[in-house]
Every structure is written in structure tokens, then in C-alpha cells.
Amino acid sequence: MDYQWHFHPLAKEDYKEAFAGYESVKTGPVERFANAVRNKLEDIISQPKAYRSKGHIKFREAKIDVFHT
């Protein structure tokens, strides 16, 4: 089965705000942040059952790996 990811509207807004915040500091952090999010989304797509549902079967939550700014 092929999976796709979609940002919840609130998560999308959080991502945009975080991206803008890192982007305003310097180039390195924003690239590492975007890569950390992309890598986590790829992990979720490849192993969706490894991430627990939060009460609704279509909703998964995962924290990105820590990266240094």
C-alpha cells in the first residue's frame, strides 16, 4: 500500500513559522530543519505503523530528530 502525508492545517502553520524563524537566523539551520522534517516524513511513509495513532486512525504524530542550530 502506498502512503501519502498531509500536514494538518495547524501543523502546516507551525512548520511555516518555524521555517521562517530559522530562515531569519542563517542558512544552515533552515536547511537542517527542512531536512529533519523531510526525513521524518519519509520514515512515516515507509513505516506508518511505527508511529502511534492519537485516537483517530488517520492521525499520526512524530517528533523530528534534534538538530543543532
C-alpha positions in Angstrom: 0.0 0.0 0.0 1.3 3.4 -0.9 1.0 6.1 1.7 1.0 9.9 1.4 1.5 12.5 4.0 -0.5 15.7 4.6 0.0 18.5 7.0 -2.8 19.2 9.3 -3.6 22.9 8.8 -2.3 23.8 12.2 0.8 21.8 11.7 1.4 23.4 8.4 1.2 26.8 10.1 3.6 25.7 12.8 6.0 24.4 10.1 5.9 27.7 8.2 6.5 29.8 11.4 9.4 27.6 12.4 10.9 27.6 8.9 10.7 31.4 8.8 12.2 31.7 12.2 15.2 29.5 11.3 15.5 31.2 7.9 15.8 34.6 9.6 18.8 33.5 11.6 21.0 32.0 9.0 21.0 29.5 6.1 22.4 26.4 7.9 19.6 25.9 10.5 16.7 26.3 8.0 18.3 23.6 5.7 18.8 21.3 8.7 15.2 21.9 9.9 13.7 21.2 6.5 15.9 18.1 6.1 14.8 16.8 9.5 11.2 17.3 8.7 11.6 15.6 5.3 13.5 12.7 6.8 10.8 12.1 9.4 8.0 12.3 6.8 9.9 9.7 4.7 10.2 7.5 7.8 6.5 7.8 8.5 5.6 6.9 4.9 7.9 3.9 4.9 6.9 2.6 8.4 3.5 4.2 9.2 2.6 1.6 11.8 5.7 2.5 13.8 4.0 5.8 14.7 1.2 5.7 17.1 -2.3 7.0 16.4 -3.6 9.7 18.7 -7.1 8.3 18.9 -8.0 8.7 15.2 -6.7 6.1 12.8 -5.7 8.7 10.2 -3.8 10.9 12.6 -0.1 10.2 13.4 2.3 12.3 15.4 6.1 12.2 15.3 8.8 14.4 16.6 11.7 15.3 14.4 15.2 14.4 15.5 17.1 17.0 17.4 19.3 19.2 15.3 21.7 21.9 16.3 21.4 25.5 15.1 
